[in-house]
Amino acid sequence: MQILYDDGGLVAVNKPHGLLVHRSAMAGDAQEFALQMVRSLTGRMVYPAHRIDRKTAGVLLFTTTRELNSLMQQAFMLRRVEKTYHAVLRGWLPESGTIEYALKSESGQLQDAVTHYKCVARSEMPWPSAGFSSSRYSFAEVVPHTGRMHQIRRHFAHIFHPVLGDVKHGCNKQNRLLREQIGLNIMLLHARSLGFVHPLTGQQVQIEAPYQPDFVRFAGMLGFGM
C-alpha cells in the first residue's frame, strides 16, 4: 500500500480495492485492514480521519493523535474537505449536473444528500445489452457535497447510471456482462483526491491518489485510455 502523504501528524495512503478500513462485524471474512497495515508501515499508532467503502480505492487519511483526529473529523463534518472521485458508469451521462436526493441512514433517518458531477469521456462497446446492439459507458469526475453512506453509488443508481461493478446498488445484468466480456471483478470507483486546510499549520494540503492498476486495466478495456 502506497503512502501518499506523511507530515508526522497526517498520513494518507492509496487504499486498494477490496480492503476494509478497519475491522467490521459486517465483514467477518476479512483478514487484512488498512488501519493495521498503516500502523505497520509507519511504526506509529494511527486513527482513521474518515472512511471509504471497502470496494472503493484511493485516498484514505489517517492521523497520528486523537486530538488531530478530532479536528480532521470536524473538518469533514463541516464540509471543509473537498473530495473528488472518479467513476466509470453505465450509459452516457449528461455533460454535468447535480444530484439532490435524500438518502436513508442505517437507522432509517432521511438525510439530505448532494452530489456534483462532470462527464469527462464517453465510450461505446460492441456488446449487446438490454435490447441494444451495443453498450455505452461514461467516465465521470464526482464531487460529493455531503458524505452519506454509499452516497455516490446510490445517487448514480438513482439516475440510472450505476457505477460498474457495484453489486449492492448497481446493475446485475451489466455487471454480469462485464464479467463475461472483460473479467471485471472490482468496482470502478476511485477516491482521486482530498483538499483541505491543515488544522495545525493553516497550510493548504492537496493529496492525489494514482489509479490502482486494475482500475486502469478495466477502464482501458472499456475504451478509456488512462
CORWO-V591710 format. One record per residue. PHI is phi in radians with two decimals (* if undefined). OMEGA is omega in radians with two decimals (999 if undefined). D_CENTER is the distance of its C-alpha to the mean C-alpha in Angstrom with 1 decimal. Layout:
phi=PHI omega=OMEGA d_center=D_CENTER
phi=PHI omega=OMEGA d_center=D_CENTER
This chain:
phi=* omega=-3.03 d_center=16.2
phi=-1.49 omega=3.01 d_center=16.5
phi=-1.47 omega=-3.09 d_center=17.3
phi=-1.68 omega=-3.04 d_center=16.2
phi=-2.75 omega=3.11 d_center=18.2
phi=-2.73 omega=3.11 d_center=21.0
phi=-1.98 omega=-3.13 d_center=23.6
phi=1.67 omega=3.11 d_center=25.1
phi=-1.88 omega=3.11 d_center=23.5
phi=-2.02 omega=3.08 d_center=19.8
phi=-2.30 omega=3.09 d_center=18.0
phi=-2.03 omega=3.13 d_center=14.6
phi=-2.22 omega=3.07 d_center=13.4
phi=-1.75 omega=-3.07 d_center=11.2
phi=-1.25 omega=3.07 d_center=10.0
phi=-1.27 omega=2.99 d_center=10.6
phi=-1.07 omega=3.02 d_center=9.3
phi=1.53 omega=-3.12 d_center=11.4
phi=-1.75 omega=3.08 d_center=12.1
phi=-1.26 omega=3.07 d_center=12.6
phi=-1.18 omega=3.13 d_center=12.5
phi=-2.65 omega=-3.13 d_center=16.1
phi=-1.04 omega=3.13 d_center=18.7
phi=-2.55 omega=3.12 d_center=18.4
phi=-1.15 omega=-3.10 d_center=21.3
phi=-1.45 omega=-3.13 d_center=19.1
phi=-2.40 omega=-3.10 d_center=18.3
phi=-1.22 omega=-3.12 d_center=21.7
phi=-1.37 omega=-3.03 d_center=21.2
phi=-1.31 omega=3.12 d_center=19.1
phi=-1.97 omega=-3.13 d_center=21.2
phi=-2.12 omega=-3.09 d_center=18.9
phi=-2.44 omega=-3.11 d_center=16.6
phi=-1.04 omega=-3.11 d_center=14.8
phi=-0.98 omega=-3.13 d_center=17.2
phi=-1.16 omega=-3.13 d_center=20.3
phi=-1.16 omega=3.13 d_center=19.3
phi=-1.21 omega=3.07 d_center=18.8
phi=-1.07 omega=3.11 d_center=22.1
phi=-1.21 omega=-3.12 d_center=23.7
phi=-1.15 omega=-3.04 d_center=22.5
phi=-1.66 omega=-3.06 d_center=23.7
phi=1.25 omega=-3.12 d_center=26.5
phi=-2.28 omega=2.98 d_center=25.7
phi=-1.27 omega=3.09 d_center=24.6
phi=-2.29 omega=-3.11 d_center=21.1
phi=-2.30 omega=-3.14 d_center=19.3
phi=-1.21 omega=3.12 d_center=15.6
phi=-1.43 omega=3.10 d_center=15.2
phi=-2.79 omega=-3.13 d_center=12.0
phi=-2.41 omega=2.94 d_center=9.6
phi=-2.24 omega=-3.07 d_center=6.1
phi=-0.97 omega=3.09 d_center=6.6
phi=-0.96 omega=-3.05 d_center=9.0
phi=-1.47 omega=3.11 d_center=7.9
phi=-1.58 omega=3.08 d_center=4.4
phi=-1.76 omega=2.99 d_center=5.9
phi=2.13 omega=-3.00 d_center=6.6
phi=-1.09 omega=3.07 d_center=8.4
phi=-2.31 omega=-3.00 d_center=9.7
phi=-1.87 omega=3.07 d_center=12.9
phi=-2.17 omega=3.00 d_center=16.2
phi=-2.11 omega=-3.12 d_center=19.6
phi=-1.81 omega=3.07 d_center=23.0
phi=-2.39 omega=3.11 d_center=24.9
phi=-1.16 omega=-3.12 d_center=24.8
phi=-1.13 omega=3.12 d_center=26.1
phi=-1.19 omega=3.11 d_center=23.4
phi=-1.09 omega=3.11 d_center=20.8
phi=-1.09 omega=3.13 d_center=22.4
phi=-1.16 omega=-3.13 d_center=22.4
phi=-1.24 omega=3.10 d_center=18.7
phi=-1.10 omega=3.08 d_center=17.8
phi=-1.14 omega=3.11 d_center=20.2
phi=-1.08 omega=3.08 d_center=18.7
phi=-1.12 omega=-3.10 d_center=15.3
phi=-1.11 omega=-3.13 d_center=17.4
phi=-1.49 omega=3.09 d_center=19.5
phi=1.09 omega=3.10 d_center=16.7
phi=-1.72 omega=3.08 d_center=18.0
phi=-1.95 omega=3.11 d_center=14.7
phi=-1.56 omega=-3.13 d_center=13.2
phi=-1.90 omega=3.09 d_center=9.4
phi=-2.15 omega=3.13 d_center=8.5
phi=-2.11 omega=2.98 d_center=5.7
phi=-2.08 omega=-3.07 d_center=7.4
phi=-2.47 omega=2.98 d_center=7.9
phi=-1.87 omega=-2.96 d_center=11.1
phi=-2.13 omega=3.03 d_center=12.9
phi=-1.31 omega=3.05 d_center=16.3
phi=1.45 omega=3.12 d_center=19.2
phi=-1.69 omega=-3.11 d_center=20.0
phi=-1.31 omega=2.98 d_center=18.1
phi=-1.03 omega=-3.09 d_center=20.4
phi=-0.98 omega=3.12 d_center=20.5
phi=-2.83 omega=3.13 d_center=18.7
phi=3.07 omega=3.10 d_center=18.5
phi=-2.30 omega=3.09 d_center=17.5
phi=-1.80 omega=3.07 d_center=16.6
phi=-2.02 omega=-3.05 d_center=18.5
phi=-2.65 omega=-3.10 d_center=18.6
phi=-1.12 omega=-3.10 d_center=19.2
phi=-2.16 omega=3.11 d_center=17.4
phi=-1.43 omega=3.06 d_center=19.2
phi=-1.38 omega=3.11 d_center=18.3
phi=-1.05 omega=3.14 d_center=19.1
phi=-1.49 omega=3.12 d_center=22.6
phi=1.63 omega=3.14 d_center=23.0
phi=-1.36 omega=3.13 d_center=23.0
phi=-1.42 omega=-3.09 d_center=22.0
phi=-2.14 omega=3.09 d_center=19.7
phi=-1.12 omega=-3.11 d_center=19.3
phi=-2.60 omega=-3.08 d_center=15.9
phi=-2.34 omega=3.13 d_center=15.4
phi=-2.29 omega=3.06 d_center=12.9
phi=-1.75 omega=3.13 d_center=14.1
phi=-2.57 omega=3.05 d_center=13.5
phi=-2.43 omega=3.09 d_center=15.5
phi=-1.42 omega=-3.09 d_center=16.3
phi=-1.58 omega=-3.10 d_center=16.6
phi=-2.77 omega=3.08 d_center=18.3
phi=-2.26 omega=3.08 d_center=19.7
phi=-2.50 omega=3.09 d_center=21.2
phi=-2.44 omega=-3.09 d_center=23.6
phi=-2.02 omega=-3.04 d_center=24.4
phi=-1.42 omega=-3.13 d_center=27.8
phi=-2.06 omega=3.13 d_center=26.6
phi=-1.01 omega=-3.12 d_center=28.3
phi=-2.78 omega=3.05 d_center=26.2
phi=0.91 omega=3.11 d_center=27.0
phi=1.50 omega=3.13 d_center=30.4
phi=-1.83 omega=-3.08 d_center=29.4
phi=-1.41 omega=-3.13 d_center=30.5
phi=-2.53 omega=3.11 d_center=27.2
phi=-2.15 omega=-3.09 d_center=23.4
phi=-1.94 omega=-3.10 d_center=21.5
phi=-2.45 omega=3.10 d_center=17.9
phi=-2.29 omega=3.01 d_center=16.0
phi=-1.87 omega=-3.00 d_center=13.6
phi=-2.18 omega=2.93 d_center=12.0
phi=-1.72 omega=-2.98 d_center=11.0
phi=-2.21 omega=3.09 d_center=9.4
phi=-2.17 omega=3.10 d_center=10.4
phi=-1.34 omega=3.11 d_center=10.3
phi=-1.37 omega=3.06 d_center=13.7
phi=-1.91 omega=-3.06 d_center=13.6
phi=-2.25 omega=-3.13 d_center=11.3
phi=-1.47 omega=-3.12 d_center=12.2
phi=-1.05 omega=3.12 d_center=11.1
phi=0.97 omega=-3.02 d_center=8.9
phi=-1.00 omega=-3.09 d_center=9.8
phi=-1.08 omega=-3.12 d_center=7.9
phi=-1.08 omega=-3.11 d_center=8.9
phi=-1.24 omega=3.14 d_center=12.2
phi=-1.17 omega=-3.13 d_center=13.0
phi=-1.28 omega=3.00 d_center=12.7
phi=-1.14 omega=-3.14 d_center=14.7
phi=-1.09 omega=-3.13 d_center=17.1
phi=-1.71 omega=3.04 d_center=18.0
phi=1.15 omega=3.01 d_center=18.3
phi=-2.26 omega=-3.04 d_center=15.7
phi=-1.13 omega=3.06 d_center=13.3
phi=-1.18 omega=-3.13 d_center=10.4
phi=-1.18 omega=-3.13 d_center=12.3
phi=1.51 omega=3.11 d_center=12.5
phi=-1.41 omega=-3.09 d_center=11.3
phi=-1.31 omega=-3.03 d_center=14.5
phi=-1.32 omega=-3.04 d_center=14.5
phi=-2.00 omega=-3.03 d_center=13.9
phi=-1.60 omega=-3.10 d_center=14.4
phi=-1.75 omega=-3.10 d_center=17.7
phi=-1.07 omega=-3.13 d_center=19.6
phi=-1.12 omega=-3.13 d_center=22.1
phi=-1.21 omega=3.10 d_center=19.7
phi=-1.09 omega=3.12 d_center=17.8
phi=-1.14 omega=3.11 d_center=21.4
phi=-1.02 omega=-3.09 d_center=22.4
phi=-1.30 omega=3.01 d_center=19.7
phi=-1.12 omega=-3.13 d_center=20.5
phi=-1.25 omega=-3.03 d_center=24.1
phi=-1.42 omega=-3.04 d_center=23.8
phi=-2.28 omega=3.13 d_center=21.4
phi=1.26 omega=-3.10 d_center=20.6
phi=-1.01 omega=-3.13 d_center=16.9
phi=-2.34 omega=3.05 d_center=15.7
phi=-2.27 omega=3.03 d_center=11.9
phi=-1.64 omega=-3.02 d_center=9.1
phi=-1.52 omega=3.09 d_center=8.5
phi=-2.36 omega=-3.03 d_center=4.8
phi=-2.30 omega=3.06 d_center=4.4
phi=-1.35 omega=-2.95 d_center=4.1
phi=-1.31 omega=-3.05 d_center=7.7
phi=-2.72 omega=2.99 d_center=9.8
phi=-2.24 omega=3.08 d_center=11.4
phi=-2.32 omega=-3.10 d_center=14.9
phi=-2.89 omega=3.04 d_center=17.5
phi=-1.58 omega=-3.12 d_center=21.2
phi=-1.06 omega=-3.05 d_center=22.0
phi=-1.16 omega=3.14 d_center=23.7
phi=-1.77 omega=-3.06 d_center=26.5
phi=-1.70 omega=-3.07 d_center=27.4
phi=1.37 omega=-3.14 d_center=26.5
phi=-1.49 omega=3.07 d_center=25.1
phi=-1.27 omega=3.11 d_center=22.1
phi=-2.06 omega=3.09 d_center=19.2
phi=-2.24 omega=-3.10 d_center=16.7
phi=-2.10 omega=-3.13 d_center=14.4
phi=-2.17 omega=-3.13 d_center=12.7
phi=-1.84 omega=3.01 d_center=11.1
phi=-1.09 omega=3.09 d_center=12.7
phi=-1.14 omega=3.00 d_center=11.2
phi=-1.22 omega=-3.11 d_center=12.0
phi=-0.95 omega=3.14 d_center=15.3
phi=-1.14 omega=3.11 d_center=14.4
phi=-1.09 omega=3.12 d_center=11.8
phi=-1.08 omega=-3.08 d_center=14.7
phi=-1.11 omega=-3.10 d_center=17.2
phi=-1.24 omega=3.09 d_center=15.9
phi=-1.10 omega=3.09 d_center=15.0
phi=-1.12 omega=3.10 d_center=18.5
phi=-1.14 omega=-3.14 d_center=20.1
phi=-1.64 omega=3.05 d_center=18.8
phi=1.71 omega=-3.14 d_center=20.6
phi=-1.95 omega=3.09 d_center=18.1
phi=-1.26 omega=-3.06 d_center=19.6
phi=-1.79 omega=999 d_center=17.3
